[in-house]
Amino acid sequence: MLTNLVKSKQSLIFLTLCLTSYIAFVLLALYFKPVTLANFLGFLALIAYIATLLPSTFRTVFPNMRSNKILVWLLKRRRHIGIISYVLASNHGLLMIIQKNINLLSADTYIRYFQGILILFIMSLLAITSNDWSVKGLKHNWKKLHQLTYLILLILPWHILDKMSPSWSYLTPLELIIIFLFVYFSIKRKRLEAKSS
Ligand code: HEM
């Protein structure tokens, strides 16, 4: 009797999930534009960038997650993930330049794509200095330089909202939710660090 009840509950949950997924995908197809490779690369760059901030932020905000295996794995590979994010972001920028026929010799381009270019510039600085040699050479300035990563967290939603405002893709709402959640966790982290110091 009890096992039958559990089974029918599981079937009901499965059916609800199926129906919800149909509704969600029909709505996405109706109201959002499809994703091009350039957009998808921008999305992947964002995910990789967030993955670089995730371990230190989550370990402070959720102290009971300090020994979480995924967070420890991400922490150890933070530099490599940051470089992967940079490569994905520069490929996104390159494909956008080709796709949208962006003229790099026009001053207007640098005004119009100011946020994307600034993020790419910051990411270049971080990628070039993501090695032991730079840590030794720059001493305490290295930490200050790498604090610039938090500036990306503020410019990125501006870039996405500005560039995607004519019509959002399937990925745009997800990207914005991820960024705003992360901004919230980063503020919480800074507050906790200020309290404990
Ligand atoms: C030279 C630099 C860049 C240029 C010219 C550029 C250009 C663009 C353009 C034109 C769009 C709108 C695409 C559309 O209309 O469908 C866009 C969206 C986007 N860009 Fe960039 N971008 C640059 C750098 C970056 C960087 C460094 C990132 C870092 C993560 C990034 C992440 C994104 C994301 C996540 C979207 C939204 C994609 C979507 O929701 O489908 N971009 N970019």
Residues whose N, C-alpha, C, O or C-beta is under 5 A from the ligand:
A	BS01	HEM	N39 G42 F43 A45 L46 A89 G93 M96 Y113 G116 I117 I119 L120 I160 K163 M164 S169 L171 T172
